[in-house]
């Protein structure tokens, strides 16, 4: 049996709660229909989506990721601004961008991608910016300039791990389950 998996940095609970306050403010500026906010406890920074994988392949991923985690120390990451995908003119996903000093998060992501490619898991080679998805716009038009006025204070935290996560799609939205946590060296 295959499972949908991805690699992610999960948010500390206190940071996730602060981001929830952003979402409450944003909800007041958005249409009531056609928008689904990401629930507290489900927000994360996706490093790589690996697709549907066999148990054997998931075990290989876990072994390789353990090695990558040992190569890095914890680092600080901070949110920057609210933006959108694919673009701000026609937003489909509202996100909170994030950045680490020294681009540590991009280095880890590149290393993880190289390791996944070695075992036959294709990774997205497009340019990438760290972000936390806040809401998905299913239909309707959104005035993005109005949304950007509602940015709360930026938050920062120390990243000390990343996770291998299973994603089960349901009609109520995805359900995430951590398969394995990889601690960074300190």
C-alpha positions as a Markdown table, in Angstrom:
| # | Residue | x | y | z |
|---|---|---|---|---|
| 1 | Unk | 0.0 | 0.0 | 0.0 |
| 2 | Unk | 1.2 | 3.5 | -0.8 |
| 3 | Unk | 1.0 | 6.6 | 1.3 |
| 4 | Unk | 1.1 | 10.3 | 0.3 |
| 5 | Unk | 4.1 | 11.8 | 2.1 |
| 6 | Unk | 6.0 | 15.1 | 2.4 |
| 7 | Unk | 8.8 | 16.7 | 4.3 |
| 8 | Unk | 7.9 | 19.7 | 6.4 |
| 9 | Unk | 8.8 | 22.0 | 9.2 |
| 10 | Unk | 5.9 | 22.0 | 11.7 |
| 11 | Unk | 5.2 | 25.1 | 13.7 |
| 12 | Unk | 5.5 | 25.3 | 17.5 |
| 13 | Unk | 2.1 | 25.5 | 19.1 |
| 14 | Unk | 2.6 | 29.1 | 20.4 |
| 15 | Unk | 3.6 | 30.3 | 16.9 |
| 16 | Unk | 0.6 | 28.5 | 15.3 |
| 17 | Unk | -1.7 | 30.3 | 17.8 |
| 18 | Unk | -0.2 | 33.7 | 16.9 |
| 19 | Unk | -0.7 | 32.9 | 13.2 |
| 20 | Unk | -4.3 | 32.0 | 14.0 |
| 21 | Unk | -4.9 | 35.6 | 15.1 |
| 22 | Unk | -3.7 | 36.7 | 11.6 |
| 23 | Unk | -6.3 | 34.4 | 10.1 |
| 24 | Unk | -9.1 | 35.7 | 12.2 |
| 25 | Unk | -8.3 | 39.3 | 11.1 |
| 26 | Unk | -8.0 | 38.1 | 7.4 |
| 27 | Unk | -11.3 | 36.4 | 7.6 |
| 28 | Unk | -13.0 | 39.7 | 8.3 |
| 29 | Unk | -11.6 | 41.1 | 5.0 |
| 30 | Unk | -12.4 | 38.2 | 2.8 |
| 31 | Unk | -15.7 | 36.9 | 1.3 |
| 32 | Unk | -17.6 | 34.5 | 3.5 |
| 33 | Unk | -17.9 | 31.8 | 0.8 |
| 34 | Unk | -15.3 | 30.1 | -1.3 |
| 35 | Unk | -12.4 | 30.4 | 1.1 |
| 36 | Unk | -11.1 | 27.6 | 3.4 |
| 37 | Unk | -8.6 | 28.5 | 6.1 |
| 38 | Unk | -5.9 | 26.0 | 7.1 |
| 39 | Unk | -6.8 | 24.8 | 10.6 |
| 40 | Unk | -4.6 | 25.5 | 13.6 |
| 41 | Unk | -2.4 | 22.4 | 14.0 |
| 42 | Unk | -2.2 | 21.7 | 10.3 |
| 43 | Unk | 0.0 | 24.7 | 9.3 |
| 44 | Unk | 3.6 | 24.0 | 8.3 |
| 45 | Unk | 6.4 | 24.8 | 5.9 |
| 46 | Unk | 6.5 | 22.2 | 3.1 |
| 47 | Unk | 10.1 | 21.4 | 2.2 |
| 48 | Unk | 9.3 | 18.7 | -0.4 |
| 49 | Unk | 6.2 | 16.8 | -1.5 |
| 50 | Unk | 7.2 | 13.2 | -2.3 |
| 51 | Unk | 3.8 | 11.9 | -3.6 |
| 52 | Unk | 2.6 | 8.4 | -3.1 |
| 53 | Unk | 5.3 | 6.1 | -1.9 |
| 54 | Unk | 5.6 | 2.4 | -0.8 |
| 55 | Unk | 6.5 | 1.5 | 2.7 |
| 56 | Unk | 9.9 | 0.4 | 1.5 |
| 57 | Unk | 10.6 | 3.8 | -0.1 |
| 58 | Unk | 9.3 | 5.6 | 3.0 |
| 59 | Unk | 11.9 | 3.7 | 5.1 |
| 60 | Unk | 14.6 | 4.7 | 2.7 |
| 61 | Unk | 13.5 | 8.3 | 2.9 |
| 62 | Unk | 13.6 | 8.1 | 6.7 |
| 63 | Unk | 17.2 | 6.8 | 6.7 |
| 64 | Unk | 18.4 | 9.4 | 4.3 |
| 65 | Unk | 16.7 | 12.2 | 6.1 |
| 66 | Unk | 18.2 | 11.2 | 9.5 |
| 67 | Unk | 21.6 | 11.7 | 7.8 |
| 68 | Unk | 20.7 | 15.1 | 6.5 |
| 69 | Unk | 19.3 | 16.3 | 9.9 |
| 70 | Unk | 22.7 | 15.5 | 11.5 |
| 71 | Unk | 24.5 | 17.9 | 9.1 |
| 72 | Unk | 22.6 | 21.0 | 10.4 |
| 73 | Unk | 22.2 | 22.9 | 13.6 |
| 74 | Unk | 19.0 | 24.7 | 14.7 |
| 75 | Unk | 18.3 | 28.0 | 13.1 |
| 76 | Unk | 16.0 | 30.9 | 13.5 |
| 77 | Unk | 13.2 | 31.5 | 11.0 |
| 78 | Unk | 10.9 | 34.6 | 10.8 |
| 79 | Unk | 7.7 | 35.4 | 8.9 |
| 80 | Unk | 7.9 | 38.3 | 6.5 |
| 81 | Unk | 4.7 | 39.2 | 4.7 |
| 82 | Unk | 1.4 | 38.0 | 3.5 |
| 83 | Unk | 1.5 | 37.1 | -0.2 |
| 84 | Unk | -0.3 | 34.8 | -2.6 |
| 85 | Unk | 0.1 | 32.0 | -5.1 |
| 86 | Unk | 0.2 | 31.8 | -8.1 |
| 87 | Unk | 0.3 | 35.6 | -7.9 |
| 88 | Unk | -1.3 | 38.5 | -6.0 |
| 89 | Unk | -3.5 | 39.6 | -9.0 |
| 90 | Unk | -5.3 | 36.2 | -9.1 |
| 91 | Unk | -4.7 | 34.6 | -5.7 |
| 92 | Unk | -5.7 | 31.0 | -5.1 |
| 93 | Unk | -3.7 | 30.4 | -1.9 |
| 94 | Unk | -2.9 | 33.1 | 0.7 |
| 95 | Unk | 0.4 | 32.5 | 2.4 |
| 96 | Unk | 2.7 | 33.9 | 5.0 |
| 97 | Unk | 6.2 | 34.0 | 3.6 |
| 98 | Unk | 9.2 | 33.1 | 5.9 |
| 99 | Unk | 12.9 | 33.5 | 5.8 |
| 100 | Unk | 15.9 | 32.2 | 7.7 |
| 101 | Unk | 19.2 | 34.0 | 8.3 |
| 102 | Unk | 21.9 | 32.8 | 6.0 |
| 103 | Unk | 19.3 | 31.0 | 3.9 |
| 104 | Unk | 19.7 | 27.9 | 6.1 |
| 105 | Unk | 16.2 | 26.6 | 5.2 |
| 106 | Unk | 17.0 | 26.7 | 1.5 |
| 107 | Unk | 20.3 | 24.8 | 2.1 |
| 108 | Unk | 18.5 | 22.1 | 4.0 |
| 109 | Unk | 15.7 | 21.9 | 1.3 |
| 110 | Unk | 18.3 | 21.6 | -1.5 |
| 111 | Unk | 20.2 | 18.8 | 0.5 |
| 112 | Unk | 16.9 | 17.0 | 1.1 |
| 113 | Unk | 16.0 | 17.2 | -2.6 |
| 114 | Unk | 19.3 | 15.8 | -3.6 |
| 115 | Unk | 18.9 | 12.8 | -1.3 |
| 116 | Unk | 15.3 | 12.2 | -2.5 |
| 117 | Unk | 16.5 | 12.3 | -6.2 |
| 118 | Unk | 19.1 | 9.7 | -5.4 |
| 119 | Unk | 16.4 | 7.2 | -4.5 |
| 120 | Unk | 14.2 | 8.0 | -7.5 |
| 121 | Unk | 11.8 | 10.5 | -6.0 |
| 122 | Unk | 11.5 | 13.5 | -8.3 |
| 123 | Unk | 11.5 | 16.9 | -6.6 |
| 124 | Unk | 10.3 | 20.3 | -7.8 |
| 125 | Unk | 13.2 | 22.2 | -9.3 |
| 126 | Unk | 11.3 | 25.5 | -9.6 |
| 127 | Unk | 12.4 | 28.4 | -7.5 |
| 128 | Unk | 11.1 | 28.1 | -3.9 |
| 129 | Unk | 10.3 | 30.5 | -1.1 |
| 130 | Unk | 9.5 | 29.2 | 2.4 |
| 131 | Unk | 5.9 | 29.9 | 3.3 |
| 132 | Unk | 3.0 | 28.9 | 5.5 |
| 133 | Unk | -0.3 | 28.4 | 3.7 |
| 134 | Unk | -3.1 | 30.3 | 5.5 |
| 135 | Unk | -6.1 | 29.9 | 3.2 |
| 136 | Unk | -7.2 | 28.4 | -0.1 |
| 137 | Unk | -9.5 | 30.4 | -2.4 |
| 138 | Unk | -11.9 | 27.9 | -4.0 |
| 139 | Unk | -13.9 | 30.4 | -6.0 |
| 140 | Unk | -14.6 | 34.1 | -6.2 |
| 141 | Unk | -12.4 | 37.2 | -6.5 |
| 142 | Unk | -10.3 | 38.6 | -3.7 |
| 143 | Unk | -9.0 | 42.1 | -3.3 |
| 144 | Unk | -5.4 | 41.3 | -2.3 |
| 145 | Unk | -4.4 | 44.9 | -1.6 |
| 146 | Unk | -7.1 | 44.9 | 1.1 |
| 147 | Unk | -5.7 | 41.7 | 2.6 |
| 148 | Unk | -2.2 | 43.0 | 2.8 |
| 149 | Unk | -3.2 | 45.8 | 5.1 |
| 150 | Unk | -4.1 | 43.2 | 7.7 |
| 151 | Unk | -0.6 | 41.8 | 8.4 |
| 152 | Unk | 0.0 | 41.3 | 12.1 |
| 153 | Unk | 3.4 | 41.4 | 13.7 |
| 154 | Unk | 6.0 | 39.1 | 12.3 |
| 155 | Unk | 6.9 | 36.0 | 14.4 |
| 156 | Unk | 10.1 | 34.1 | 14.7 |
| 157 | Unk | 11.2 | 30.8 | 16.2 |
| 158 | Unk | 14.1 | 28.4 | 16.3 |
| 159 | Unk | 13.7 | 25.4 | 14.0 |
| 160 | Unk | 15.2 | 22.3 | 15.7 |
| 161 | Unk | 13.7 | 19.6 | 13.5 |
| 162 | Unk | 11.8 | 18.7 | 10.4 |
| 163 | Unk | 9.3 | 15.9 | 9.9 |
| 164 | Unk | 8.3 | 13.2 | 7.4 |
| 165 | Unk | 4.5 | 13.6 | 7.2 |
| 166 | Unk | 1.7 | 11.4 | 5.8 |
| 167 | Unk | -1.1 | 13.3 | 4.2 |
| 168 | Unk | -4.5 | 11.7 | 3.9 |
| 169 | Unk | -7.0 | 13.6 | 1.7 |
| 170 | Unk | -10.6 | 13.7 | 3.0 |
| 171 | Unk | -13.7 | 15.8 | 2.0 |
| 172 | Unk | -13.1 | 17.8 | 5.1 |
| 173 | Unk | -9.6 | 18.6 | 4.2 |
| 174 | Unk | -6.2 | 16.9 | 4.6 |
| 175 | Unk | -5.3 | 15.0 | 7.8 |
| 176 | Unk | -1.6 | 15.1 | 8.6 |
| 177 | Unk | 0.2 | 12.4 | 10.7 |
| 178 | Unk | 3.9 | 12.7 | 11.5 |
| 179 | Unk | 5.7 | 9.5 | 10.5 |
| 180 | Unk | 9.1 | 10.5 | 11.9 |
| 181 | Unk | 10.7 | 13.6 | 13.4 |
| 182 | Unk | 14.3 | 14.4 | 12.5 |
| 183 | Unk | 16.1 | 16.5 | 15.1 |
| 184 | Unk | 18.8 | 18.9 | 14.0 |
| 185 | Unk | 22.2 | 18.8 | 15.7 |
| 186 | Unk | 22.8 | 21.5 | 18.4 |
